[in-house]
Amino acid sequence: MTSSETWDLVVVGAGPAGAAAALGALQEHPEARVLLLDRAEFPRDKVCGDGIAPHVLDVLASLGASDLVESLLRHHRPITTLELSLGQQSVVRPMQRPALVVPRAEFDAGLVEAAVRAGSVLRRHRVREVRAGQDHVVVDDTIRASVVVAADGARSQVRRALGMGPAGPVALGLRGYAPTRDSRAGRQVIRFGQDRRPSYAWAFDRGDGWSNVGYGEVLSSDLSAPSHRLMVERLEVLLPGSSEGAHSWRGHHLPLSGARWVHPPGRVLLVGDAAGLVNPLTGEGIYYAVATGAIAGRVAGRMAGRLPADPAPSTGVPTAADPGAVYGRQVRRLLRLNLLSTAVASRLVVRPLVLSAGLRAADSDQRVFDDLVELGLGPGRLTGRAVAGLVRAAASGRRGTGTPQDL
């Protein structure tokens, strides 16, 4: 077998993680040969809540995609208000930094266009086989790459081709688009479920008369996976009227991250959903996608430019190293505290008393609210302020009921 093409970087999957990887590589080495492969034509739909956290825009701007960021801000009304509720409890507060709600068909197409403008080549191709060697990776017997970035989502073919199993716990979400109800205009609304836990329904105003609406829950061995019908019913129970006039219903599995994330050595770098990086508290994955994609691309770009892959932390002297090991260290450096915090918090909020206390704490202190939003949407961690607020709220709740309650 002889490969007919040679590239510095081949990115499998041209969504946010893959496009960010291409941008990162070309930022490090503008002459790098970067090939983006995707099985779909763009624009194409993706199941998502469509929420674009400000942290995502920060990463894109750092990758040189400022034109895209400015276009998104110019054409989409920032959402400043977040509403969280559980039963009769409700917290409505301004977010410290506004978010955007942008349909993925538009967002992903704009991002991949930015990657192509930067110098990458986009090709429609369904990857079926990946073989990794010590000094190169072969894709489908015809494409040879120094590094491959696997950005092909929750059901990553690259991950399977390497013999890697599922990343961890899985959630299932159902999304549709429905007319925005007056009471939810200008807001991102999340209502947590009480019957099936953990779960929540959402309605995110797009600002154009339509909202992204949906329902998601973490799959459990104790309960059968919810059907399409059940998920629509749960959405209606939690957010009445959300399914009226809705269309474009689609479901999607989300591989949730855990406290301990380890990346294997080698020349294949797993990013975003393919790496099992989805916030277990919120199901948010776009920040993880662009952040890890950017890191992977920069590692690959340094190799393409024959630059040292990683500086030794103690001396600052660059050292050559395995790209998978370098990438894994850099991701852990960025997300270690976040992954630990979200893993702990996701286990705690299964208990309704803890979730209720968290909402009370957020309602009583804007700073606690901001800390929790940062934890759910970006690289935040459980702060001492948030923990103290939760403990105070839990103690207040116990006094209010007059009964001892175990958190």
C-alpha positions, 0 to 999 in steps of 0.5 A: 500500500502506498498513500497518495496524499501527504498532509501535516494535519488531517482533521476528521470532522469539520464542526467547531472542534475540527475547525478550531484545530485547523485554525490553531495549526495554521496560526502556529504554522501558516504554511502547514498542510491541513486537510479538513474531512467531513461526511456532510456538506455545509451548512448542515444541522447539528443537535444542540441547544445553540447556546454560544457562551462568551468563553467560546468567542474568546477562544475563537478570537484568540485563533484569529477568527475575530471577523466571525466573532464580530459578525455573530455579535452584529447579527445576533442579539446577546442574551443577558438573562438566565432563568433557572427553576426547580418546582416552585423555586425560580432564579432570574438573574443577569449573566455577568457576560451575555451569551448568544443563541446561534443555530449550529447550521449557521455557526458551524458553517461560519467557523469552517469558512474561517478555517478555509480562509486561513488555508485549510482544505475542506473535503467531503469524505466519510472516514472508515479506517485509521491506522496509527504508526510511530511517525505517521497516521494513515486514513482510509489507505489513501491519506497520510498525515503527521497528526490526525485530530479526531473531531468526529463527535460522540460516535467517533469512527476514529475512536472506534478504529483505534479500539477505544471504547465509550468515553463515559456516562451518556446523556440523551437530548432532544431538540426542536425549534418553536415560536418564542413565548412572550414570557421567555423572550430575551432569556435562556430558560432551564427547568430541572426535572424532579421525576427523572434525575438528572434531567432538565428542559430548556428554551433558549430565545434566538431573538428572531421569533423562534426558540431552541427548545428541548429536553435531556437526561442522563441515561441510567441503568435504573431506567429505560432510555426515554422515547421521543414521545416521552421526551416531548411530554417531559418538555411540556410538563416542565415548560408548558407550551414549548412544543406548540408549533415546534419543528425539526425535532432531532435527538443526540447522545452526549458523552459526559466528562468525568473527574479523571480525563486521560489522553492516550499517547500517539499521533491521533488527538481526540477533541470535543465530544470524541474525547468525551468532553461534555459538561456533565452539569449542563450538557454544554460542549462547544466550549470544550470543543473549541478549546481542545480543538485549538490546543490540538491544532497548535500542537500539530502546527508546531510539529509541522513547523518543526518546532518543539512540541512542548516547553519543559515546565521547570526550565522553559527549554523546549523538548520534543515529545509525543504529540498525544502526551503533549496535548493531554498535558495541556488539556489537563492544565486548562481543564483539570479543576473544571473537570473535577468540579463539574464531576463533583457538582453533577453527583451532588445535584442529583439530590434535590435538596442540594439542587434546591440549596444551590438555587437559593444560594444563587438567588441570594448572591449574584456572585454565587450565581456568576460562579455557577454559570462559569462552572456550567458554561466555561472553564470555571470551578467550584469556588469557596464562595459558591460552596459556602453559599450552598452550605448556608442555603442548605442550613437555612432550608433545614431550619425552615422545614424544622426537620433534619435533612441529609444532603 
